[in-house]
């Protein structure tokens, strides 16, 4: 089970490296990595487990964050109004995106960043993605709202990009033309 001590923090070189493509069939080790990433995210949304194991809550976790430079991440985004977004994305890509942008009005956070970083992080409002599951089956999905934002955040991790790289440090809350803010409950 992944714990907070296993998640590397900003400044670690793996977080700035471009992760390597994974090959199929996955090794036993890579299958376990996929399971562990998803398990952490699911567990981190359970208050009792967070308290018991001192976990920080999250909705996504990428392999580079546990010092594995591989192109895989897990998302687990519960939503009362829409179906649960829960999947492993191996070798993920954005195949198309909206012109319209969005951002989380309260800002983004990251399990690898132990500080608040104020500012808007511009993201595409809607994306069509392609990735593979653990068995090598292609996944194609259209995402919008928080799942689209989270997918882009985790995809950035696979390319050595941190969320705060997108924030204008001279004007962190400057207007993003044509963007519609995403309000998080």
C-alpha positions, 0 to 999 in steps of 0.5 A: 500500500502506498503511503505519504512517505512513498510520494516524492515531493517537488524538487525531486528529479523524477517529477521533472523527467518525461516518463517512459511509455509502458509496454504490453503485456505488463509485467507483474511489477507494472500491474502492481504499480497500477493497482497501488496507484488506484488503491491510494486514491480510493483509500485517500477519500476514506476519512477513517483510512486517511486518519489511520494511515495519515493519508492526504486526500487526492483524486489522481496519482501518477507513477512519477509521484511514487518515483516510477518514471512510467506513463501511467496514472490513476483517477478516482473522482466520485460525483453525486450527479454523474457516474464515478470516474475511476480508471487507470490510464496507461500511455494516455494522450489527449486526442482532441480538446475544446477551444474553451478553457476552464480553471478551478476557481480555488486553485489546484493542489498536488500530493507532491506539493506540500504548500498552497500555490495560489493562482489559476491553472488554465486547462481545456474544458473538454477533452477526448482522451485515449489510453490503455487499461492494464490488459492493453485494451484501448480506452477512449473517453470524452471528459469535461469538468473535474475529470478533464482537469484532473486528467490534464493535471496527471498527464502533466506529471508524465511530461515533467510539468507541475501544475504551478508551471501554468500559473502566471507568477506575476499575476496568479489570478489574472483573467483567462480569456474565454475561460469558465471557472469550475467551482469545486464544492 
